[in-house]
Amino acid sequence: MKKLFYDGSCKLCQREISALAPKLTPHLQLVDISADGFNGFAGVSKGAMMQQIHLWDQDHFIVGIDASLHYWQLAGYRKLVAFLRFTPCYWLASKAYGMWARSRANCSDGNCAL
C-alpha cells in the first residue's frame, strides 16, 4: 500500500492532510513522522523526511513537489495537477516548493507559514 509521510507538527501540513484525508485514505496510508517512535522508513531517516514530503509507492519514494502532485491527483485534483505538470508551471511549482521546504528549517515551533 502507498504511504504518505507528513509532518503532523507543522500546522500548515496538518491542515492540508486533515482536509484531504477523507479522499486520500482509500488510496494510501497517512503516516505522521512527528509521532513518538518514528525513526524513518525504507532506509530514509526521519530527518530527511522532515526536509520534504515523501510518498512511498510500492518499492520507491516520490519526494517533494512530485509527491504533492501525486497525492493531489489521488485526492481528485486532476485538472490542477495537469496544469501544474505543464512545463513552465511545473518549474515554478518546483521552485516554490523548494523555497517553502527550505523555510521549514526554521519551523521548530510548528508555525510553517512563509
OpenMM code with the backbone's topology and positions (N, CA, C; nanometers):
from openmm import Vec3, app, unit

residues = "MET LYS LYS LEU PHE TYR ASP GLY SER CYS LYS LEU CYS GLN ARG GLU ILE SER ALA LEU ALA PRO LYS LEU THR PRO HIS LEU GLN LEU VAL ASP ILE SER ALA ASP GLY PHE ASN GLY PHE ALA GLY VAL SER LYS GLY ALA MET MET GLN GLN ILE HIS LEU TRP ASP GLN ASP HIS PHE ILE VAL GLY ILE ASP ALA SER LEU HIS TYR TRP GLN LEU ALA GLY TYR ARG LYS LEU VAL ALA PHE LEU ARG PHE THR PRO CYS TYR TRP LEU ALA SER LYS ALA TYR GLY MET TRP ALA ARG SER ARG ALA ASN CYS SER ASP GLY ASN CYS ALA LEU".split()
positions = [
    Vec3(0.0841, -0.1194, 0.0000),
    Vec3(0.0000, 0.0000, 0.0000),
    Vec3(0.0882, 0.1252, 0.0000),
    Vec3(0.0431, 0.2276, -0.0683),
    Vec3(0.1142, 0.3544, -0.0692),
    Vec3(0.1078, 0.4173, 0.0692),
    Vec3(0.2129, 0.4927, 0.1021),
    Vec3(0.2183, 0.5611, 0.2314),
    Vec3(0.2618, 0.7050, 0.2080),
    Vec3(0.1911, 0.7982, 0.2704),
    Vec3(0.2289, 0.9396, 0.2644),
    Vec3(0.2844, 0.9787, 0.4005),
    Vec3(0.4100, 1.0197, 0.4019),
    Vec3(0.4791, 1.0589, 0.5242),
    Vec3(0.4743, 1.2111, 0.5342),
    Vec3(0.4049, 1.2608, 0.6355),
    Vec3(0.3875, 1.4058, 0.6514),
    Vec3(0.4229, 1.4458, 0.7945),
    Vec3(0.4505, 1.5740, 0.8140),
    Vec3(0.4876, 1.6276, 0.9451),
    Vec3(0.3632, 1.6818, 1.0153),
    Vec3(0.3101, 1.6039, 1.1072),
    Vec3(0.1912, 1.6447, 1.1811),
    Vec3(0.2158, 1.7562, 1.2804),
    Vec3(0.3423, 1.7907, 1.3065),
    Vec3(0.3712, 1.9025, 1.3965),
    Vec3(0.3691, 2.0365, 1.3229),
    Vec3(0.3638, 2.0324, 1.1918),
    Vec3(0.3566, 2.1528, 1.1085),
    Vec3(0.2094, 2.1873, 1.0884),
    Vec3(0.1685, 2.3052, 1.1344),
    Vec3(0.0266, 2.3423, 1.1270),
    Vec3(-0.0248, 2.3447, 0.9839),
    Vec3(0.0548, 2.3956, 0.8909),
    Vec3(0.0138, 2.4014, 0.7515),
    Vec3(-0.0001, 2.2606, 0.6936),
    Vec3(0.0962, 2.1746, 0.7211),
    Vec3(0.0922, 2.0357, 0.6743),
    Vec3(-0.0287, 1.9629, 0.7327),
    Vec3(-0.0478, 1.9818, 0.8619),
    Vec3(-0.1581, 1.9159, 0.9327),
    Vec3(-0.2934, 1.9591, 0.8759),
    Vec3(-0.3068, 2.0873, 0.8480),
    Vec3(-0.4319, 2.1394, 0.7929),
    Vec3(-0.4602, 2.0781, 0.6555),
    Vec3(-0.3583, 2.0728, 0.5701),
    Vec3(-0.3778, 2.0167, 0.4365),
    Vec3(-0.4141, 1.8685, 0.4436),
    Vec3(-0.3403, 1.7926, 0.5215),
    Vec3(-0.3655, 1.6488, 0.5300),
    Vec3(-0.5012, 1.6208, 0.5933),
    Vec3(-0.5397, 1.6978, 0.6940),
    Vec3(-0.6720, 1.6791, 0.7557),
    Vec3(-0.7838, 1.7028, 0.6540),
    Vec3(-0.7667, 1.8055, 0.5714),
    Vec3(-0.8689, 1.8362, 0.4701),
    Vec3(-0.8756, 1.7289, 0.3618),
    Vec3(-0.7606, 1.6725, 0.3262),
    Vec3(-0.7564, 1.5743, 0.2173),
    Vec3(-0.7739, 1.4306, 0.2638),
    Vec3(-0.7604, 1.4051, 0.3925),
    Vec3(-0.7617, 1.2680, 0.4454),
    Vec3(-0.8808, 1.1844, 0.3977),
    Vec3(-1.0035, 1.2360, 0.4002),
    Vec3(-1.1146, 1.1517, 0.3544),
    Vec3(-1.0995, 1.1053, 0.2092),
    Vec3(-1.0361, 1.1864, 0.1265),
    Vec3(-1.0167, 1.1490, -0.0134),
    Vec3(-0.8919, 1.0625, -0.0331),
    Vec3(-0.7970, 1.0735, 0.0594),
    Vec3(-0.6712, 1.0017, 0.0442),
    Vec3(-0.6710, 0.8624, 0.1061),
    Vec3(-0.7382, 0.8463, 0.2194),
    Vec3(-0.7258, 0.7194, 0.2932),
    Vec3(-0.7722, 0.5963, 0.2147),
    Vec3(-0.8617, 0.6075, 0.1163),
    Vec3(-0.8884, 0.4861, 0.0370),
    Vec3(-0.7692, 0.4443, -0.0503),
    Vec3(-0.6763, 0.5361, -0.0747),
    Vec3(-0.5667, 0.5113, -0.1676),
    Vec3(-0.4312, 0.4916, -0.1014),
    Vec3(-0.4144, 0.5464, 0.0196),
    Vec3(-0.2841, 0.5374, 0.0851),
    Vec3(-0.2977, 0.5500, 0.2350),
    Vec3(-0.1915, 0.5113, 0.3037),
    Vec3(-0.1843, 0.5225, 0.4494),
    Vec3(-0.1154, 0.6534, 0.4836),
    Vec3(-0.1698, 0.7282, 0.5762),
    Vec3(-0.1100, 0.8528, 0.6224),
    Vec3(-0.0219, 0.8237, 0.7429),
    Vec3(0.1034, 0.8683, 0.7382),
    Vec3(0.1992, 0.8421, 0.8452),
    Vec3(0.2531, 0.9756, 0.8957),
    Vec3(0.2241, 1.0054, 1.0213),
    Vec3(0.2724, 1.1284, 1.0840),
    Vec3(0.4138, 1.1043, 1.1343),
    Vec3(0.5108, 1.1673, 1.0691),
    Vec3(0.6505, 1.1434, 1.1048),
    Vec3(0.6924, 1.2160, 1.2322),
    Vec3(0.6054, 1.3031, 1.2834),
    Vec3(0.6373, 1.3709, 1.4096),
    Vec3(0.5970, 1.2869, 1.5306),
    Vec3(0.5320, 1.1740, 1.5068),
    Vec3(0.4867, 1.0878, 1.6164),
    Vec3(0.6057, 1.0278, 1.6905),
    Vec3(0.5906, 1.0133, 1.8217),
    Vec3(0.6940, 0.9496, 1.9031),
    Vec3(0.7229, 0.8101, 1.8482),
    Vec3(0.8479, 0.7785, 1.8394),
    Vec3(0.8870, 0.6446, 1.7952),
    Vec3(0.9117, 0.6330, 1.6457),
    Vec3(0.8730, 0.7325, 1.5676),
    Vec3(0.9006, 0.7241, 1.4240),
    Vec3(1.0464, 0.7624, 1.3996),
    Vec3(1.1203, 0.6734, 1.3336),
    Vec3(1.2622, 0.6975, 1.3090),
    Vec3(1.2988, 0.6994, 1.1616),
    Vec3(1.2066, 0.6593, 1.0761),
    Vec3(1.2344, 0.6527, 0.9338),
    Vec3(1.1662, 0.5319, 0.8726),
    Vec3(1.1863, 0.5178, 0.7419),
    Vec3(1.1228, 0.4075, 0.6704),
    Vec3(1.2060, 0.3761, 0.5462),
    Vec3(1.2259, 0.2494, 0.5205),
    Vec3(1.2925, 0.2002, 0.3992),
    Vec3(1.4267, 0.2697, 0.3741),
    Vec3(1.5031, 0.2894, 0.4810),
    Vec3(1.6352, 0.3473, 0.4679),
    Vec3(1.6404, 0.4986, 0.4640),
    Vec3(1.5276, 0.5652, 0.4750),
    Vec3(1.5241, 0.7118, 0.4764),
    Vec3(1.4962, 0.7565, 0.6191),
    Vec3(1.5811, 0.8423, 0.6711),
    Vec3(1.5698, 0.8859, 0.8099),
    Vec3(1.4553, 0.9842, 0.8302),
    Vec3(1.4149, 0.9960, 0.9552),
    Vec3(1.3143, 1.0948, 0.9922),
    Vec3(1.3627, 1.2358, 0.9549),
    Vec3(1.4894, 1.2631, 0.9778),
    Vec3(1.5456, 1.3942, 0.9443),
    Vec3(1.5315, 1.4267, 0.7968),
    Vec3(1.5607, 1.3297, 0.7116),
    Vec3(1.5463, 1.3512, 0.5669),
    Vec3(1.4005, 1.3732, 0.5299),
    Vec3(1.3112, 1.3000, 0.5959),
    Vec3(1.1688, 1.3164, 0.5670),
    Vec3(1.1160, 1.4505, 0.6152),
    Vec3(1.1794, 1.5064, 0.7178),
    Vec3(1.1390, 1.6388, 0.7655),
    Vec3(1.1763, 1.7490, 0.6658),
    Vec3(1.2705, 1.7203, 0.5766),
    Vec3(1.3157, 1.8205, 0.4801),
    Vec3(1.2165, 1.8406, 0.3656),
    Vec3(1.1497, 1.7332, 0.3256),
    Vec3(1.0481, 1.7418, 0.2206),
    Vec3(0.9561, 1.6213, 0.2311),
    Vec3(0.8373, 1.6352, 0.1781),
    Vec3(0.7370, 1.5296, 0.1904),
    Vec3(0.7796, 1.4074, 0.1093),
    Vec3(0.7494, 1.2900, 0.1620),
    Vec3(0.7824, 1.1631, 0.0977),
    Vec3(0.6559, 1.0800, 0.0814),
    Vec3(0.6440, 1.0170, -0.0335),
    Vec3(0.5343, 0.9245, -0.0600),
    Vec3(0.5949, 0.7932, -0.1070),
    Vec3(0.5642, 0.6865, -0.0358),
    Vec3(0.6136, 0.5531, -0.0711),
    Vec3(0.5155, 0.4906, -0.1684),
    Vec3(0.5653, 0.4503, -0.2845),
    Vec3(0.4806, 0.3890, -0.3882),
    Vec3(0.5345, 0.2498, -0.4196),
    Vec3(0.4900, 0.1531, -0.3438),
    Vec3(0.5219, 0.0113, -0.3559),
    Vec3(0.6675, -0.0235, -0.3285),
    Vec3(0.7628, 0.0344, -0.4031),
    Vec3(0.9026, -0.0033, -0.3843),
    Vec3(0.9991, 0.1145, -0.3963),
    Vec3(0.9455, 0.2359, -0.4007),
    Vec3(1.0309, 0.3540, -0.4142),
    Vec3(0.9598, 0.4767, -0.3575),
    Vec3(1.0387, 0.5796, -0.3325),
    Vec3(0.9839, 0.7052, -0.2832),
    Vec3(0.9617, 0.8033, -0.3974),
    Vec3(0.8581, 0.8820, -0.3836),
    Vec3(0.8346, 1.0020, -0.4638),
    Vec3(0.8476, 1.1155, -0.3633),
    Vec3(0.9247, 1.2187, -0.3944),
    Vec3(0.9512, 1.3231, -0.2949),
    Vec3(0.9201, 1.4620, -0.3488),
    Vec3(0.9043, 1.5549, -0.2539),
    Vec3(0.8872, 1.6957, -0.2868),
    Vec3(0.7612, 1.7252, -0.3654),
    Vec3(0.7734, 1.8147, -0.4625),
    Vec3(0.6566, 1.8573, -0.5404),
    Vec3(0.5938, 1.7389, -0.6135),
    Vec3(0.6753, 1.6427, -0.6565),
    Vec3(0.6202, 1.5260, -0.7256),
    Vec3(0.5315, 1.4431, -0.6328),
    Vec3(0.5694, 1.4338, -0.5058),
    Vec3(0.4851, 1.3641, -0.4087),
    Vec3(0.3538, 1.4398, -0.3888),
    Vec3(0.3629, 1.5721, -0.3778),
    Vec3(0.2409, 1.6527, -0.3606),
    Vec3(0.1478, 1.6360, -0.4802),
    Vec3(0.2037, 1.6436, -0.5998),
    Vec3(0.1204, 1.6268, -0.7196),
    Vec3(0.0573, 1.4888, -0.7234),
    Vec3(0.1316, 1.3884, -0.6798),
    Vec3(0.0793, 1.2514, -0.6786),
    Vec3(-0.0412, 1.2395, -0.5849),
    Vec3(-0.0275, 1.2907, -0.4629),
    Vec3(-0.1405, 1.2744, -0.3714),
    Vec3(-0.2543, 1.3710, -0.4034),
    Vec3(-0.2266, 1.4853, -0.4628),
    Vec3(-0.3361, 1.5721, -0.5085),
    Vec3(-0.4157, 1.5026, -0.6185),
    Vec3(-0.3444, 1.4307, -0.7070),
    Vec3(-0.4128, 1.3534, -0.8115),
    Vec3(-0.5037, 1.2486, -0.7469),
    Vec3(-0.4520, 1.1762, -0.6473),
    Vec3(-0.5315, 1.0749, -0.5774),
    Vec3(-0.6533, 1.1372, -0.5088),
    Vec3(-0.6396, 1.2615, -0.4634),
    Vec3(-0.7495, 1.3304, -0.3944),
    Vec3(-0.8526, 1.3858, -0.4928),
    Vec3(-0.8245, 1.3759, -0.6220),
    Vec3(-0.9232, 1.4173, -0.7214),
    Vec3(-0.8970, 1.5515, -0.7881),
    Vec3(-0.7812, 1.6093, -0.7625),
    Vec3(-0.7493, 1.7401, -0.8205),
    Vec3(-0.6755, 1.7239, -0.9532),
    Vec3(-0.7371, 1.6496, -1.0449),
    Vec3(-0.6727, 1.6132, -1.1713),
    Vec3(-0.6417, 1.7347, -1.2588),
    Vec3(-0.7338, 1.8278, -1.2685),
    Vec3(-0.7112, 1.9456, -1.3533),
    Vec3(-0.5978, 2.0318, -1.2982),
    Vec3(-0.5949, 2.0502, -1.1683),
    Vec3(-0.4873, 2.1272, -1.1061),
    Vec3(-0.3531, 2.0587, -1.1300),
    Vec3(-0.3488, 1.9280, -1.1119),
    Vec3(-0.2243, 1.8533, -1.1309),
    Vec3(-0.1796, 1.8619, -1.2768),
    Vec3(-0.2724, 1.8474, -1.3710),
    Vec3(-0.2367, 1.8578, -1.5129),
    Vec3(-0.1785, 1.9955, -1.5432),
    Vec3(-0.2401, 2.0988, -1.4883),
    Vec3(-0.1905, 2.2352, -1.5084),
    Vec3(-0.0501, 2.2513, -1.4506),
    Vec3(-0.0305, 2.2019, -1.3283),
    Vec3(0.0993, 2.2166, -1.2626),
    Vec3(0.2082, 2.1300, -1.3250),
    Vec3(0.1697, 2.0284, -1.3994),
    Vec3(0.2685, 1.9452, -1.4688),
    Vec3(0.3105, 2.0072, -1.6030),
    Vec3(0.2374, 2.1054, -1.6504),
    Vec3(0.2753, 2.1783, -1.7709),
    Vec3(0.4100, 2.2434, -1.7432),
    Vec3(0.5064, 2.2283, -1.8337),
    Vec3(0.6467, 2.2624, -1.8074),
    Vec3(0.6712, 2.3954, -1.7361),
    Vec3(0.6209, 2.5096, -1.7846),
    Vec3(0.6505, 2.6345, -1.7119),
    Vec3(0.5909, 2.6364, -1.5712),
    Vec3(0.4732, 2.5800, -1.5568),
    Vec3(0.4080, 2.5770, -1.4258),
    Vec3(0.4813, 2.4824, -1.3317),
    Vec3(0.5267, 2.3689, -1.3849),
    Vec3(0.5998, 2.2725, -1.3034),
    Vec3(0.7297, 2.3342, -1.2515),
    Vec3(0.7991, 2.4067, -1.3378),
    Vec3(0.9230, 2.4731, -1.2977),
    Vec3(0.8954, 2.5690, -1.1818),
    Vec3(0.7907, 2.6511, -1.1961),
    Vec3(0.7557, 2.7482, -1.0925),
    Vec3(0.7112, 2.6774, -0.9644),
    Vec3(0.6282, 2.5741, -0.9773),
    Vec3(0.5816, 2.4989, -0.8593),
    Vec3(0.6991, 2.4331, -0.7879),
    Vec3(0.7948, 2.3804, -0.8633),
    Vec3(0.9133, 2.3186, -0.8031),
    Vec3(0.9948, 2.4199, -0.7250),
    Vec3(1.0136, 2.5385, -0.7828),
    Vec3(1.0882, 2.6438, -0.7138),
    Vec3(1.0157, 2.6885, -0.5871),
    Vec3(0.8841, 2.7068, -0.5967),
    Vec3(0.8049, 2.7499, -0.4807),
    Vec3(0.8096, 2.6437, -0.3705),
    Vec3(0.7953, 2.5155, -0.4079),
    Vec3(0.8024, 2.4091, -0.3088),
    Vec3(0.9406, 2.4076, -0.2435),
    Vec3(1.0458, 2.4215, -0.3234),
    Vec3(1.1822, 2.4221, -0.2692),
    Vec3(1.2030, 2.5339, -0.1687),
    Vec3(1.1516, 2.6533, -0.2001),
    Vec3(1.1632, 2.7659, -0.1063),
    Vec3(1.0894, 2.7361, 0.0229),
    Vec3(0.9688, 2.6825, 0.0112),
    Vec3(0.8898, 2.6506, 0.1300),
    Vec3(0.9595, 2.5413, 0.2123),
    Vec3(1.0097, 2.4384, 0.1452),
    Vec3(1.0755, 2.3285, 0.2169),
    Vec3(1.1989, 2.3793, 0.2925),
    Vec3(1.2762, 2.4677, 0.2295),
    Vec3(1.3941, 2.5235, 0.2979),
    Vec3(1.3527, 2.6085, 0.4174),
    Vec3(1.2385, 2.6761, 0.4080),
    Vec3(1.1937, 2.7601, 0.5191),
    Vec3(1.1536, 2.6763, 0.6408),
    Vec3(1.1250, 2.5490, 0.6187),
    Vec3(1.0863, 2.4606, 0.7293),
    Vec3(1.2006, 2.4386, 0.8270),
    Vec3(1.3210, 2.4669, 0.7865),
    Vec3(1.4346, 2.4539, 0.8793),
    Vec3(1.4175, 2.5451, 0.9987),
    Vec3(1.3401, 2.6522, 0.9819),
    Vec3(1.3136, 2.7477, 1.0899),
    Vec3(1.1737, 2.7272, 1.1464),
    Vec3(1.1256, 2.6078, 1.1415),
    Vec3(0.9865, 2.5775, 1.1733),
    Vec3(0.9735, 2.4975, 1.3024),
    Vec3(1.0610, 2.5161, 1.3958),
    Vec3(1.0617, 2.4330, 1.5157),
    Vec3(0.9402, 2.4520, 1.6055),
    Vec3(0.8700, 2.5647, 1.5922),
    Vec3(0.7539, 2.5881, 1.6773),
    Vec3(0.6233, 2.5398, 1.6132),
    Vec3(0.6307, 2.4734, 1.4969),
    Vec3(0.5115, 2.4242, 1.4299),
    Vec3(0.4446, 2.5271, 1.3420),
    Vec3(0.4962, 2.6481, 1.3371),
    Vec3(0.4403, 2.7524, 1.2515),
    Vec3(0.5207, 2.7573, 1.1231),
    Vec3(0.4694, 2.6942, 1.0185),
    Vec3(0.5451, 2.6766, 0.8958),
    Vec3(0.5041, 2.7708, 0.7843),
    Vec3(0.4327, 2.8736, 0.8151),
    Vec3(0.3916, 2.9668, 0.7109),
    Vec3(0.5138, 3.0421, 0.6608),
    Vec3(0.5119, 3.0735, 0.5324),
    Vec3(0.6230, 3.1509, 0.4741),
    Vec3(0.6239, 3.2913, 0.5278),
] * unit.nanometer
topology = app.Topology()
chain = topology.addChain("A")
for resn in residues:
    res = topology.addResidue(resn, chain)
    for name in ("N", "CA", "C"):
        topology.addAtom(name, app.Element.getBySymbol(name[0]), res)
